[in-house]
Amino acid sequence: MDNNLLDSLLKSFLREDIGRGDLTSESIFSPEDEGSARLVARESFLVAGAASVAARVFKLQNPAIDAGSAVEDGTRVSGGEVLLSVSGPVIDLLKAERVALNLLQRMSGIATMTARFVEKVRGYPVRICDTRKTTPGLRILEKYAVLAGGGSNHRFNLADGILIKDNHIAACGSIAKAVELVRKKIPHTIRIEVETDLLSQVEECLLCGVDIIMLDNMSLAAMTEAVALINGRALVEASGNVTLDRVREIAGTGVDIISSGALTHSAPACDIGMDWLQSDG
């Protein structure tokens, strides 16, 4: 992750949550009061964001906070295991608590969901990828969590590559015309991907010599036929209606990449809490 972008985001999240100040904590504690707490897993899951994000939230709130013993990203934990220990000014620990937990719960949920998809296709030479169906403002964190779960990233943003989708084709008139116009504008080093939902469109892509063909919302039979038709002349990506129940069957069609928005938009947050250890003063 880009730490400059990350820190900017985390500071904005803290400003949003704290507002003009923590009225409750500042009424109960003095700035000199010190304490310690632990972020603890309440269930089994794959960790993402303990050291890389949650610890950083506490340090950004107050550099005097000691945030250590963080579990590494990609580690599987069970309920009761400590993910991160923090100590320092009580007021600042409490101010940072919710932002740190929210992000750690969200990221770990995505990593855990991704790991389930990856495990489902074990044995097949296929990559599990995310999409741009991320929470606005959280893309850098959510895509990082996919990597922590053993998946791969698709485009980070629209400037990352060419993907001619159904609305591009509808507005332009044809795949051939869209590809022709794109080739006039982009360097030869950039690959061209086209989204298709019909075998006739796959054939058109092959005639145009595109680099990656996306099979969108196709049946398993149609995907199998499309892979045979392409026959190694382009990378093949399957997308649309990719669920845990279907993903292994999709991998069995012979596609190279399976992308799923569910990795980020449907991953349930993991249950994590902050347990207080001591308070001096």
Residue frames as qw, qx, qy, qz and C-alpha x, y, z in Angstrom:
[[0.000, 0.886, 0.464, 0.000, 0.00, 0.00, 0.00],
 [0.307, 0.573, -0.051, 0.758, 1.03, 3.59, -0.63],
 [0.432, -0.408, -0.585, 0.552, 1.70, 4.79, 2.93],
 [0.017, -0.063, -0.027, 0.997, 1.16, 8.47, 2.05],
 [0.461, -0.240, -0.480, -0.707, -2.29, 7.70, 0.66],
 [0.580, -0.343, -0.733, 0.092, -2.98, 5.29, 3.52],
 [0.307, -0.261, -0.475, 0.782, -2.10, 7.83, 6.21],
 [0.187, -0.053, -0.146, -0.970, -4.24, 10.48, 4.55],
 [0.566, -0.303, -0.613, -0.461, -7.21, 8.11, 4.54],
 [0.558, -0.334, -0.684, 0.331, -6.71, 6.98, 8.13],
 [0.146, -0.130, -0.291, 0.937, -6.46, 10.58, 9.37],
 [0.369, -0.148, -0.298, -0.868, -9.70, 11.44, 7.58],
 [0.616, -0.329, -0.695, -0.171, -11.41, 8.42, 9.18],
 [0.425, -0.281, -0.573, 0.643, -10.23, 9.55, 12.62],
 [0.069, 0.014, 0.043, -0.997, -11.48, 13.10, 11.98],
 [0.496, -0.255, -0.536, -0.634, -14.86, 11.73, 10.91],
 [0.638, -0.363, -0.677, 0.049, -15.25, 9.60, 14.04],
 [0.427, -0.274, -0.460, 0.729, -13.81, 11.98, 16.64],
 [0.011, 0.866, 0.400, 0.299, -15.38, 15.18, 15.37],
 [0.020, -0.841, 0.198, -0.503, -14.68, 18.05, 17.78],
 [0.034, -0.465, 0.758, -0.456, -13.53, 15.61, 20.46],
 [0.512, -0.211, -0.833, -0.023, -14.46, 12.53, 22.48],
 [0.380, -0.591, 0.063, -0.709, -16.93, 14.09, 24.90],
 [0.892, -0.388, -0.169, -0.157, -17.27, 10.91, 26.96],
 [0.848, 0.004, -0.248, 0.467, -13.60, 9.97, 27.35],
 [0.298, 0.439, -0.187, 0.827, -12.43, 13.53, 27.90],
 [0.500, -0.623, -0.003, -0.602, -15.01, 13.93, 30.67],
 [0.923, -0.370, -0.096, -0.049, -13.83, 10.81, 32.52],
 [0.857, -0.119, 0.013, 0.501, -10.06, 10.73, 32.00],
 [0.115, -0.907, 0.191, 0.358, -7.22, 13.22, 32.16],
 [0.619, 0.703, -0.348, -0.051, -4.51, 13.46, 29.46],
 [0.049, -0.618, 0.758, -0.202, -2.06, 11.89, 31.93],
 [0.809, -0.108, 0.479, -0.323, -4.09, 8.70, 32.45],
 [0.233, 0.454, -0.804, -0.306, -2.41, 5.64, 30.90],
 [0.815, 0.002, 0.441, -0.375, -3.79, 2.23, 30.03],
 [0.025, -0.313, 0.875, 0.367, -3.36, -0.92, 27.97],
 [0.775, 0.263, 0.280, -0.502, -5.69, -2.96, 25.81],
 [0.292, -0.175, 0.865, 0.368, -5.66, -5.85, 23.35],
 [0.632, 0.292, -0.244, -0.675, -7.52, -6.37, 20.09],
 [0.380, -0.148, 0.903, -0.134, -8.87, -9.91, 20.34],
 [0.372, 0.011, -0.730, -0.573, -10.45, -12.27, 17.82],
 [0.600, -0.054, 0.471, -0.644, -13.93, -13.47, 18.81],
 [0.907, 0.286, 0.235, -0.200, -14.01, -16.16, 16.08],
 [0.668, -0.161, 0.538, 0.487, -11.77, -17.96, 13.61],
 [0.511, 0.844, 0.140, -0.083, -10.68, -16.02, 10.50],
 [0.727, 0.218, 0.093, 0.644, -7.76, -14.89, 8.34],
 [0.271, -0.772, -0.159, 0.553, -6.16, -11.66, 9.56],
 [0.475, 0.474, 0.247, 0.699, -5.62, -8.61, 7.37],
 [0.001, -0.785, -0.104, -0.610, -4.71, -5.19, 8.67],
 [0.685, -0.655, -0.247, 0.200, -3.53, -5.71, 12.26],
 [0.586, -0.386, 0.103, 0.705, 0.02, -4.43, 11.84],
 [0.347, 0.239, 0.433, 0.797, -0.44, -2.62, 8.53],
 [0.150, -0.587, -0.375, -0.702, -3.57, -0.63, 9.41],
 [0.580, -0.719, -0.369, -0.099, -4.93, -0.96, 12.96],
 [0.669, -0.395, -0.133, 0.615, -1.56, -0.33, 14.60],
 [0.323, 0.237, 0.213, 0.891, -1.06, 2.62, 12.27],
 [0.267, -0.735, -0.406, -0.474, -4.41, 4.13, 13.31],
 [0.639, -0.696, -0.243, 0.221, -3.34, 4.17, 16.95],
 [0.601, -0.203, 0.069, 0.770, 0.07, 5.67, 16.12],
 [0.149, 0.461, 0.334, 0.808, -1.51, 8.38, 13.96],
 [0.416, -0.797, -0.375, -0.225, -3.87, 9.28, 16.78],
 [0.375, -0.881, 0.280, -0.066, -0.92, 9.66, 19.13],
 [0.621, 0.537, -0.550, 0.154, 2.70, 8.69, 18.33],
 [0.208, -0.508, 0.687, -0.476, 3.19, 8.03, 22.06],
 [0.902, -0.065, 0.194, -0.381, 0.96, 4.96, 21.83],
 [0.152, -0.415, 0.885, 0.143, 2.91, 1.70, 21.85],
 [0.859, 0.251, 0.049, -0.443, 1.33, -0.66, 19.29],
 [0.073, 0.531, -0.838, -0.101, 3.14, -3.97, 19.20],
 [0.340, -0.040, 0.932, -0.119, 2.89, -7.76, 18.97],
 [0.624, 0.396, -0.009, -0.673, 0.68, -7.50, 15.89],
 [0.747, 0.121, 0.651, 0.058, -0.32, -10.67, 14.07],
 [0.125, -0.298, 0.587, 0.743, 1.02, -10.77, 10.51],
 [0.629, 0.372, -0.055, -0.680, -1.39, -10.38, 7.60],
 [0.663, 0.284, -0.627, -0.295, -2.47, -13.71, 6.12],
 [0.062, 0.176, -0.903, 0.387, -2.32, -15.51, 9.48],
 [0.587, -0.397, -0.562, -0.426, -5.27, -17.67, 10.46],
 [0.061, -0.257, 0.644, -0.718, -6.38, -17.17, 14.05],
 [0.374, -0.426, -0.821, -0.065, -8.96, -18.71, 16.40],
 [0.369, -0.800, -0.211, -0.423, -11.32, -17.06, 18.84],
 [0.704, -0.691, -0.042, 0.157, -9.50, -15.66, 21.86],
 [0.735, 0.053, 0.085, 0.670, -6.20, -14.95, 20.09],
 [0.149, -0.819, -0.057, 0.551, -4.65, -11.49, 20.50],
 [0.642, 0.636, 0.273, 0.330, -4.20, -9.61, 17.23],
 [0.323, 0.601, -0.129, 0.720, -2.60, -6.42, 18.54],
 [0.516, -0.588, -0.441, 0.439, -1.55, -5.00, 21.91],
 [0.188, 0.691, 0.068, 0.695, -1.67, -1.25, 22.54],
 [0.505, -0.608, -0.413, 0.453, -0.76, 0.97, 25.47],
 [0.270, 0.249, 0.058, 0.928, -0.61, 4.70, 26.08],
 [0.210, 0.021, 0.262, -0.942, -2.88, 7.63, 26.95],
 [0.288, 0.349, 0.860, -0.236, -6.34, 6.29, 27.74],
 [0.382, 0.671, 0.186, -0.608, -8.15, 9.07, 25.89],
 [0.296, 0.575, -0.555, -0.523, -6.23, 8.44, 22.67],
 [0.099, -0.054, 0.990, 0.081, -6.62, 4.67, 22.86],
 [0.324, 0.499, 0.724, -0.350, -10.39, 5.13, 23.13],
 [0.337, 0.694, -0.076, -0.632, -10.47, 7.71, 20.34],
 [0.235, 0.471, -0.734, -0.429, -8.71, 5.34, 17.93],
 [0.437, -0.028, 0.876, -0.203, -10.55, 2.18, 19.00],
 [0.658, 0.488, 0.457, -0.346, -13.54, 2.24, 16.66],
 [0.490, 0.744, -0.328, -0.312, -11.66, 3.23, 13.48],
 [0.018, -0.490, 0.870, 0.047, -9.00, 0.58, 14.11],
 [0.479, 0.092, 0.840, -0.236, -11.61, -2.12, 14.80],
 [0.641, 0.598, 0.208, -0.434, -13.85, -1.18, 11.87],
 [0.441, 0.698, -0.498, -0.264, -11.01, -1.42, 9.37],
 [0.103, -0.365, 0.923, -0.068, -9.49, -4.57, 10.87],
 [0.577, 0.229, 0.702, -0.349, -12.90, -6.29, 10.92],
 [0.638, 0.665, 0.024, -0.389, -13.64, -5.28, 7.33],
 [0.314, 0.672, -0.647, -0.175, -10.24, -6.21, 5.93],
 [0.250, -0.243, 0.926, -0.142, -10.09, -9.54, 7.76],
 [0.673, 0.363, 0.508, -0.397, -13.56, -10.38, 6.46],
 [0.607, 0.699, -0.232, -0.299, -12.41, -9.78, 2.88],
 [0.103, 0.562, -0.820, -0.019, -9.20, -11.78, 3.38],
 [0.461, -0.040, 0.840, -0.284, -11.19, -14.65, 4.88],
 [0.714, 0.522, 0.273, -0.378, -13.73, -14.63, 2.04],
 [0.451, 0.716, -0.483, -0.225, -10.93, -14.54, -0.55],
 [0.137, -0.413, 0.896, -0.084, -9.16, -17.47, 1.10],
 [0.649, 0.193, 0.660, -0.324, -12.35, -19.52, 0.83],
 [0.687, 0.664, -0.034, -0.292, -12.56, -18.85, -2.90],
 [0.225, 0.683, -0.692, -0.067, -8.87, -19.67, -3.36],
 [0.381, -0.224, 0.874, -0.200, -9.27, -22.93, -1.45],
 [0.741, 0.377, 0.401, -0.384, -12.29, -23.91, -3.57],
 [0.704, 0.676, -0.167, -0.139, -10.24, -23.81, -6.79],
 [0.376, -0.634, 0.668, 0.103, -7.14, -25.48, -5.36],
 [0.660, 0.016, 0.723, 0.205, -5.60, -27.77, -7.98],
 [0.537, 0.725, 0.388, 0.187, -6.67, -25.64, -10.94],
 [0.492, -0.056, 0.108, 0.862, -4.23, -23.23, -12.67],
 [0.014, -0.759, -0.434, -0.485, -6.53, -20.24, -12.16],
 [0.222, 0.057, -0.369, 0.901, -6.27, -16.94, -10.31],
 [0.159, -0.757, -0.629, 0.081, -9.00, -15.47, -8.11],
 [0.262, 0.207, 0.036, 0.942, -9.27, -11.71, -8.69],
 [0.041, 0.585, 0.512, -0.628, -11.21, -8.84, -7.21],
 [0.287, 0.663, 0.490, 0.488, -13.03, -6.09, -9.17],
 [0.105, 0.278, -0.115, 0.948, -13.66, -2.35, -8.81],
 [0.542, -0.588, -0.423, -0.426, -16.79, -3.14, -6.77],
 [0.490, -0.092, -0.557, 0.664, -15.20, -1.75, -3.64],
 [0.227, -0.831, -0.442, 0.250, -16.44, 0.63, -0.95],
 [0.320, 0.818, 0.008, 0.477, -15.70, 4.22, -2.07],
 [0.215, -0.850, 0.346, -0.335, -12.70, 5.46, -0.13],
 [0.729, -0.453, 0.503, -0.102, -11.63, 1.99, 0.98],
 [0.864, 0.466, -0.169, -0.089, -10.30, 0.52, -2.26],
 [0.302, 0.653, -0.647, 0.252, -6.64, 0.56, -1.25],
 [0.401, -0.353, 0.720, -0.442, -7.51, -1.34, 1.94],
 [0.858, 0.147, 0.316, -0.377, -9.97, -3.78, 0.41],
 [0.780, 0.545, -0.306, -0.035, -7.71, -4.73, -2.47],
 [0.079, 0.585, -0.741, 0.320, -4.81, -5.18, -0.06],
 [0.637, -0.186, 0.598, -0.449, -7.02, -7.54, 1.97],
 [0.904, 0.358, -0.031, -0.233, -7.69, -9.61, -1.17],
 [0.506, 0.600, -0.593, 0.181, -3.93, -10.07, -1.57],
 [0.260, -0.444, 0.722, -0.463, -3.64, -11.06, 2.10],
 [0.803, 0.035, 0.424, -0.418, -6.25, -13.73, 1.44],
 [0.550, -0.128, 0.756, 0.331, -4.26, -15.24, -1.42],
 [0.547, 0.707, 0.448, -0.004, -6.15, -13.56, -4.27],
 [0.458, 0.062, 0.295, 0.836, -4.99, -11.19, -7.01],
 [0.124, 0.640, 0.228, -0.723, -5.93, -7.64, -7.92],
 [0.483, 0.637, 0.491, 0.345, -7.67, -6.59, -11.12],
 [0.260, 0.586, 0.056, 0.766, -7.46, -2.91, -12.12],
 [0.265, -0.347, -0.514, 0.738, -7.05, -0.50, -9.21],
 [0.242, 0.649, 0.237, -0.681, -8.68, 2.26, -11.22],
 [0.686, 0.664, 0.269, -0.125, -9.72, 3.14, -14.77],
 [0.236, 0.870, -0.413, -0.129, -6.20, 4.28, -15.66],
 [0.546, -0.456, 0.703, 0.030, -4.70, 0.85, -14.95],
 [0.295, -0.053, 0.877, 0.376, -5.67, -0.85, -18.18],
 [0.419, 0.101, -0.404, -0.807, -8.07, -1.28, -21.08],
 [0.206, 0.230, 0.936, -0.171, -11.32, -3.12, -20.43],
 [0.317, -0.025, -0.395, -0.862, -13.95, -2.62, -23.13],
 [0.245, 0.190, 0.842, -0.442, -17.25, -3.41, -21.44],
 [0.253, 0.521, 0.802, 0.143, -20.80, -3.89, -22.67],
 [0.099, 0.890, 0.309, -0.320, -21.71, -0.20, -22.48],
 [0.159, -0.583, 0.463, 0.649, -18.58, 0.81, -24.39],
 [0.234, 0.078, 0.859, 0.448, -19.60, -1.63, -27.12],
 [0.177, 0.700, 0.689, -0.064, -23.23, -0.51, -27.11],
 [0.016, 0.878, 0.079, -0.472, -22.30, 3.15, -27.34],
 [0.161, -0.533, 0.584, 0.590, -19.58, 2.58, -29.95],
 [0.702, 0.402, -0.210, -0.550, -21.46, 0.12, -32.14],
 [0.954, 0.153, -0.258, -0.016, -19.23, -2.96, -32.19],
 [0.791, -0.499, 0.191, 0.298, -16.29, -4.67, -30.58],
 [0.718, 0.282, 0.245, 0.587, -14.21, -4.26, -33.71],
 [0.146, 0.831, 0.110, 0.526, -14.79, -0.51, -33.82],
 [0.542, -0.832, 0.081, -0.089, -14.03, -0.08, -30.10],
 [0.839, -0.270, 0.237, 0.409, -10.80, -2.08, -30.38],
 [0.573, 0.518, 0.216, 0.597, -9.74, -0.13, -33.46],
 [0.076, -0.902, -0.025, -0.424, -10.24, 3.21, -31.70],
 [0.706, -0.689, 0.147, 0.074, -8.45, 2.04, -28.56],
 [0.847, -0.004, 0.213, 0.487, -5.43, 0.81, -30.51],
 [0.384, 0.721, 0.113, 0.565, -5.00, 4.25, -32.05],
 [0.257, -0.872, 0.082, -0.408, -4.64, 5.84, -28.63],
 [0.762, -0.603, 0.235, -0.029, -2.76, 3.44, -26.35],
 [0.003, -0.675, 0.724, 0.139, 0.90, 2.31, -26.33],
 [0.740, 0.203, -0.595, -0.240, 1.64, -1.12, -27.76],
 [0.212, 0.233, -0.840, 0.441, 2.72, -2.25, -24.29],
 [0.450, -0.015, 0.495, -0.743, -0.84, -2.15, -22.88],
 [0.045, 0.148, 0.972, 0.180, -3.03, -5.20, -23.25],
 [0.456, -0.079, -0.178, -0.868, -6.65, -4.99, -24.38],
 [0.111, 0.178, 0.946, -0.245, -9.43, -6.85, -22.59],
 [0.412, -0.115, -0.352, -0.833, -13.01, -7.12, -23.88],
 [0.423, 0.057, 0.731, -0.533, -16.12, -8.22, -22.03],
 [0.395, 0.032, -0.695, -0.600, -18.34, -10.70, -23.87],
 [0.550, -0.022, 0.632, -0.545, -21.56, -12.54, -23.10],
 [0.857, 0.402, 0.131, -0.295, -22.09, -14.34, -26.42],
 [0.773, -0.112, 0.485, 0.393, -19.94, -16.81, -28.36],
 [0.524, 0.726, 0.277, 0.349, -20.33, -14.60, -31.44],
 [0.105, -0.975, 0.166, -0.105, -18.63, -11.80, -29.49],
 [0.709, -0.478, 0.457, 0.245, -15.83, -14.17, -28.51],
 [0.731, 0.345, 0.430, 0.402, -15.30, -14.90, -32.22],
 [0.243, 0.928, 0.092, 0.267, -15.23, -11.16, -32.95],
 [0.438, -0.842, 0.307, 0.073, -12.61, -10.67, -30.24],
 [0.781, -0.164, 0.490, 0.351, -10.43, -13.37, -31.78],
 [0.572, 0.646, 0.320, 0.392, -10.68, -11.70, -35.19],
 [0.008, -0.972, 0.062, -0.228, -9.58, -8.44, -33.55],
 [0.688, 0.272, -0.468, 0.482, -6.66, -10.11, -31.78],
 [0.398, -0.778, 0.158, -0.459, -7.50, -8.89, -28.28],
 [0.242, 0.455, -0.778, 0.360, -5.30, -10.03, -25.42],
 [0.090, 0.072, 0.856, -0.504, -7.86, -10.97, -22.77],
 [0.421, -0.290, -0.551, -0.659, -11.44, -12.10, -23.26],
 [0.258, -0.059, 0.667, -0.697, -13.87, -11.81, -20.37],
 [0.327, -0.295, -0.829, -0.345, -16.74, -14.29, -20.34],
 [0.201, -0.124, 0.385, -0.892, -19.47, -12.44, -18.48],
 [0.610, 0.076, 0.448, -0.649, -22.41, -14.28, -16.92],
 [0.573, 0.273, -0.653, -0.415, -22.05, -17.25, -19.27],
 [0.939, -0.217, 0.070, -0.259, -23.33, -20.73, -18.48],
 [0.585, -0.491, 0.621, 0.173, -20.76, -23.41, -17.67],
 [0.757, 0.331, 0.523, 0.209, -21.42, -25.04, -21.05],
 [0.400, 0.904, 0.073, 0.135, -20.92, -21.76, -22.90],
 [0.256, -0.862, 0.432, 0.067, -17.70, -21.05, -20.98],
 [0.725, -0.193, 0.626, 0.212, -16.34, -24.49, -21.82],
 [0.661, 0.593, 0.398, 0.231, -17.15, -23.91, -25.50],
 [0.138, 0.984, -0.097, 0.054, -15.60, -20.44, -25.41],
 [0.481, -0.675, 0.533, 0.170, -12.35, -21.73, -23.86],
 [0.737, 0.108, 0.605, 0.281, -12.11, -24.38, -26.59],
 [0.482, 0.817, 0.264, 0.173, -12.79, -21.77, -29.25],
 [0.085, -0.960, 0.265, 0.025, -10.14, -19.40, -27.89],
 [0.966, 0.118, -0.044, 0.225, -7.66, -22.28, -27.63],
 [0.698, -0.370, 0.018, 0.613, -4.88, -20.31, -25.99],
 [0.404, 0.526, 0.256, 0.703, -5.03, -17.33, -28.35],
 [0.147, -0.645, 0.106, -0.742, -5.99, -15.02, -25.46],
 [0.045, 0.018, -0.796, 0.604, -6.19, -15.12, -21.69],
 [0.409, -0.463, -0.627, -0.475, -9.69, -16.02, -20.54],
 [0.057, -0.081, 0.574, -0.813, -11.40, -14.38, -17.59],
 [0.305, -0.506, -0.775, -0.226, -14.72, -15.54, -16.15],
 [0.023, -0.002, 0.380, -0.925, -16.89, -13.03, -14.33],
 [0.543, -0.146, -0.171, -0.809, -20.48, -12.61, -13.21],
 [0.880, -0.256, -0.068, -0.394, -22.46, -14.80, -10.82],
 [0.563, 0.322, -0.690, 0.320, -19.26, -16.13, -9.28],
 [0.663, -0.592, 0.149, -0.433, -20.20, -17.69, -5.95],
 [0.298, -0.491, 0.805, -0.149, -18.49, -20.12, -3.61],
 [0.775, 0.145, 0.567, -0.239, -20.90, -22.80, -4.79],
 [0.756, 0.640, 0.121, -0.060, -20.03, -22.26, -8.49],
 [0.035, 0.883, -0.433, -0.178, -16.40, -21.18, -8.47],
 [0.490, -0.336, 0.782, 0.187, -14.85, -24.65, -8.66],
 [0.655, 0.472, 0.587, 0.063, -17.08, -25.62, -11.59],
 [0.326, 0.936, -0.045, -0.125, -16.10, -22.37, -13.31],
 [0.238, -0.707, 0.634, 0.204, -12.41, -23.19, -12.77],
 [0.650, 0.004, 0.753, 0.100, -13.10, -26.58, -14.36],
 [0.619, 0.737, 0.242, -0.118, -14.04, -24.93, -17.67],
 [0.772, 0.158, 0.160, 0.595, -10.38, -24.04, -18.22],
 [0.095, 0.955, 0.063, 0.274, -10.46, -20.26, -17.70],
 [0.589, 0.292, -0.373, 0.655, -7.27, -18.51, -16.56],
 [0.027, 0.112, -0.383, 0.916, -8.79, -15.90, -14.24],
 [0.272, -0.631, -0.712, -0.144, -11.98, -15.75, -12.18],
 [0.063, 0.210, -0.228, 0.948, -13.02, -12.30, -10.96],
 [0.347, -0.587, -0.730, -0.043, -15.66, -11.76, -8.32],
 [0.113, -0.607, 0.067, -0.784, -17.09, -8.59, -6.85],
 [0.766, -0.537, -0.298, -0.189, -18.31, -10.68, -3.90],
 [0.705, 0.006, -0.390, 0.592, -14.79, -10.71, -2.46],
 [0.198, 0.082, -0.242, 0.946, -15.18, -7.06, -1.50],
 [0.364, -0.277, -0.115, -0.882, -18.87, -6.15, -1.64],
 [0.796, -0.313, -0.306, -0.418, -20.29, -9.19, 0.16],
 [0.565, 0.116, -0.694, 0.431, -17.63, -10.23, 2.68],
 [0.556, -0.761, -0.294, -0.161, -19.02, -10.21, 6.24],
 [0.004, 0.765, -0.459, 0.452, -16.98, -8.35, 8.85],
 [0.641, -0.025, -0.713, 0.283, -15.10, -10.49, 11.35],
 [0.564, -0.779, -0.206, -0.180, -15.92, -10.31, 15.05],
 [0.590, 0.183, -0.372, 0.693, -13.07, -8.52, 16.85],
 [0.386, -0.880, -0.253, -0.115, -13.14, -6.63, 20.14],
 [0.301, 0.573, -0.440, 0.622, -10.83, -4.43, 22.19],
 [0.740, -0.529, -0.409, 0.067, -10.39, -5.77, 25.74],
 [0.070, -0.865, 0.275, -0.415, -9.07, -3.40, 28.39],
 [0.755, 0.030, -0.555, 0.348, -6.21, -4.61, 30.58],
 [0.492, -0.457, -0.401, 0.623, -5.39, -1.82, 32.99],
 [0.098, 0.839, 0.172, 0.506, -5.75, 1.85, 33.67],
 [0.530, -0.204, -0.386, 0.727, -3.44, 3.94, 35.83],
 [0.017, 0.188, -0.030, 0.982, -4.67, 7.07, 37.45]]
